[in-house]
């Protein structure tokens, strides 16, 4: 995924690169086969056929195919097989229930993706719609989409530059290209330099030669990078692994059960007929329905949707549900500087004046060399530095010369209240010092001050004043300008570190500026220019190991372009990090889409918001910490449900199969299994409201741990259920027990049904926390009421014989006592398992630190 540097563009359909900025106009004219007069309409038409429209290439995915993709995958396959089997045996009620759950999950997923605006569409909206071009020797308005390389265009105040172009005629233009490059101030450009498509003209007017259009522009290459960026979410990978595991268990046990039933009917009984096959298929169907987590995708989606609602109340809008799960595991946060860590408000520092010049007089002189209505960031900062803004009211500005890249200064002529006329100027320190004719000692002193400001990341302005004729100038001093950190940035970064996150600054500004702000915020000063890591011809998606390691060690990066940001995220991901990336501009869109969690900060462009997973509606990073805390809560809920559901699947499947094989006894009827599935899954959706702890460090899907813990808990549950079956079988053969409470095989089935309902929900109380289940945080009221409600319903079913054979109330009490005893047995094993895994994690962490120290 190699992208040419921003000063290069492809000027032909075969992607030939040409450095238009550093080439002479003769070479550019020769390369583009054009001249200073522009193109004829006929030639422009031919070139349009060759280069295509000046627009981003659009590849739209069929909404129907996108929707149908939600019916493809391990868990959807399992659910669809169950639905087909329901039709085969004419269980239409089961078929309807299963299809409703399947479609419900697909609609949720499709709607969430449909809501998220398309990043390429947003980028496309950023392009200019009309352009002023010279065709057949005359200037006229043409559709920006019809521009071709070789066209002459005119750029004026407020124009969105419609294509990459080489500035050809005029004094200068001031261009705001922050959305492309991340620079915090407009850039002044003169003849021979390049204007990038999508940037905005703030001052000046020039004629320019179009050098690249459409996808070959700097803007277009960014869009291509957005289209190719993106990583498969860890949530999707986890669900696939869970689905694979459950498919294996369900298929293996179903084959075993079918094989046993056929062997018994054909070989042992020698009384097989087609109705036996129907009965076997029917029973396997019901068992599969109960075992397959039909509601699992819906439960996880609802859990994340409720989390998204909670985040929206904290001023964070989730555009992709999977981002919630990804955010819980984020261990590196790459943060933009301007407007995110800083106020994006140029501020005047303490002036450095000469001789006995008063600091406020120096600021006043600079303010008089400014024009408020121009809305220039530097002018506003200078005027804002006046302690008494009314001081300007006694002056009348007669003339104002705006900044241009040649003179590198502004100048005004103003008259004070006494009629005294003076000139004031501010601009590049070297220019102002030369105008004032400083002696060697004064010049060296001022130069040292400029160097010191530069080291601290400040921009320096020289200020001088003159009598009316402007023949001699008096140097007044230097004004430092900087974009200060937000008031809450340092505290937020400390909170991020406390949550196990490493924060790296990624900025388009210079290294000195970035290092100063980074140091103030406690991020470290080991910032590097991005070009040091990414050579012009480097494939940013496949960096050498040594570069990836250097990216991992760096505190941050400066002078960053879009492909650099993408490369930084990709390098960190290749080092097994989960990366969050903040941004607000077009330049951030590729990295936002590639990141595990892209975060569009407050005031972000449409392109950034469309590419992001999380959109902040308030400035700063503080809401990100709240979002991470909420995400980790949601992750814990999803984890507890997943462990519970796998364990219950193992419990039901193994128990039914083993009971059938060893005792030739079907312990559950079809209606019991269906009701059991409903009582298990429907109330479990309330787990989305459960109270849970906030993990102090990033959390990820550790599938080996999840499968081991859930399998062991599931096998213990099988032992628990099978144990009750053995007790029931023994009870039926002992006269003195039968004399006390009589039970038969039908009543034994009701006992097993009640045990699976009660034991299953008691198991949920265990899986919802890694600590002792009676320690805080306690289950939420909603979850507790839902579980108690289903338990009461199951007890009433058994006690009054609703849909199941009635059993005596003392037997119901014994089943509950039995389950509670086993609850503490399983809890003990669970605590031992987590303790063992924690010890293993600490050992691996210490080993990794030891190896890193040696390295």
C-alpha positions, 0 to 999 in steps of 0.5 A: 500500500505504497502512497506517493509523498504529498509533494508528488502526484500521479498525472496520468491514468497509468499512475506515473508519478511526477514531482510537480512542486520541484519541477520547473514550469517548463518541465511541468508544461512539457509533462502535461503537454499544455501551456500558459494559455490553458486548454481548448474545450476540445482538448479538455474533452479528450483528457476527460476521456483519458483521466476520468472525472475529477471525483473519488471512485465510488464502489457501492456494496449492494444493501441486499447482499450486505443484509444477507451476509448476516445469515452467513457464518457458524452460528447463523448456520446452526440456527438455520439448520435448526429452522430447517429441521423444524420444517421437516418435522412440521414444528412450525412454532419452533420454526417461527421462534428461531427465524424471528431470533435470526432475523432480529440479529441480522436487522440489528447488525445491518442497521448499525452499519447502515447508520454509520455514514460512508467515509468515501461519501463524506470525503467526496462531499469535501470536494469543490463543486464548481471551479473557475477555469480557462478554456479556449482563452476565456475564463468560465465556471465549469463543474469541478468534476470536469477538470483535467490535468493541464487546466488553468484555474483561478483561486480566490478567497473562500474557494475549496481548491478543486484539484492538486495544482501548481501555483503559477501567477499572483503574489500569494495565497494563504491556504487552510489545509489542516484537514489534510495535513493536520497543521494548526495554522493556514499555510502561506504559499507562493508561485511554484508551490502546490495547492492540495485538493480539498484545502480552502483559500483563506487569503489572496488570489492566484492562477494555478495549473492543475497537475492531478485530479480525482483519485490521483490527488493527495486528497484522492490517495487519502480516500483510497487509503480509507477504502483499503483500511480496516481490521476484522473486529476481535468480537467477530473473531471471538464469535466465530471461534465460539461458533466453531466450538459449539458446532463441534460439540453439537455435531459430535454428540448428535452423531453419537446420539443418532448412531446409538439410537439407530444401533438400538433400533436396527441391531438390538431390537430389529424393529426399525421403521421410518417413524423411528427415523422421524422420532430420532430427527425430532428429538435431535432437533429439539436438543439442538435448539436447546443447545445452540445459542440461538439468542447469543448474537441477539444477547451480545448485540443488545448488550452492546446497544445498551452500552452505546446508549449509556455512552451517548449520555456521556457525549460519545456516539457509537457508530459501530457496535463492535467498537465497544468491545474493541475499546475494552481492550485498547492498550495504546491511544494515538492522540492528535494534538491540535484541538484534542490535547490542546485548545486549538486556540493560538495564545500569546505568551509573555513578550520579550522586549528590548531596552525599556519598552513596556510589554503591553506597548509591544503587544499594542503595536502588534495589535495595530499591525493586525486586522480583526475582521480578517479572522486571522488566527495570529491577528486574533491571538495578538489582539486577545493578548491586550490586557485592555482591549479598549486601548485600540479604540483611540487609534484609527487604522488608515492602511493595512498591508496583509501578510505575504510570503515574500515580505513575511510581515504585516504592516499598518498605518494608524493615527492615535487620538492626538493625531500622531501618525505611525507605522506598525509591523509584525512578522518573521523575527529575522525580517523585523530585526533587519528592518530595524537595523539592530547592532550585532549584540542586540541582534544576537540577543534577540536571535537567542530568544527566538531559538529558545522559543523554538526549542519550547515549541513557540512561534516567534513574532518580531514587532517594530514601529516607525514614524510616518515615513517608514524610513527608520524602524524601532525594534520593540521585541518578540511575541511568543505564540503557542497553542496551550494544552487543554485544562483537563488534558494532563489529568486525562492522560494520567487517568489513561495511564492508570487504566493501562493505556500508553498515549502517543501524540501524533501531530502534523506540527513540527517536532519542537512544538509537539515535544514541548506540549508532550513534555508538559502533559507528561507524555515524554519528549521522544517525538520523531519526525514521521519521515524518519520512519517512513521513507517516501517509497515505503509500503506503510502496511508492511514495515520491517520489524526494526521500524515497527519496534521503533514506532512502538518505543516512540512517545509520539510523532510529528510532521505526520501525513495521512499515510504516516498515521495509517502506518503508525496504527498498522505497525502497532497492530502488527506488534499485537497492540489494540490501537485507538486513534483520535482525529478530526480531519480528512488526513485522519480518516485512513488511520481512524478506519484502520484503528481497532477503535477510531475516535472522531473528536468534537468538531471533526469533519464528515470524513473523519466521523464517517471513518470513526467508530466513536464520535465525541461531541465534547472537546478533549479526551476525558470522555474517552476514559469514561467510554473505556470504563463503560466498554470494560463493563460491557465486555465483562457482561459479554464474557460472563454470558459467553462462559455461561452459555457454553457451559449450559450447552455442554450441560444439556447436550452431554446430559441428554446424550449420556442418559439416553446411552447409559439408561436408554432414558430420555430425561426431557420431553420435547416441550421441556427442552423448548421451555428450558431454552426460553427460560434460559435465553429470554431473561438472560438478555437482562445481563446487559443491565448487570452491575460489574467491575471495571478492570484496571487493565485492558481486556481481550477475548482470551478464547483458550481461557474462555473455552477451558473455564466454560468447558470445566464448569459445563462438565461439572454441571453435567456431573451435577445433573447426572448425579441428580438423575442417579439419585432419582433412579435409586430413589425409585428402587428403594421402597422406604424412599418411595413410601415417603415421596413417590416418584416415577419416570415422568416425575423424574423428568420434571425433576431434571427439568427443574434442576436444569432451570434452577442450576443453570441460573445459579450458574449465571450468578457464578460466571458473572464475576471472577471473584466469590459470587457473594462479593460486590458488585452484586447482581443488578436488580433487573437481572435478579428479578428476571432470574427469580421470576423464571425460577418461580415460574419453573417451580409453579410449572412443576408444582401444579403440573403446567406442561410437565408432570407434577411433582411433590413440593418436598421434592422441589425443595430437595432439588433446590437444596441439591443445587445450592450445595453444588453451587458452592462446589462449582464456585470453589472450582471456578475460583481455583481456575481463575487463580491458576490463570492469573498466576500464569499471566503474571509469570508470562508478564514477568518473563516478557519483562525479563526478556525485554530488559535483556534485549 
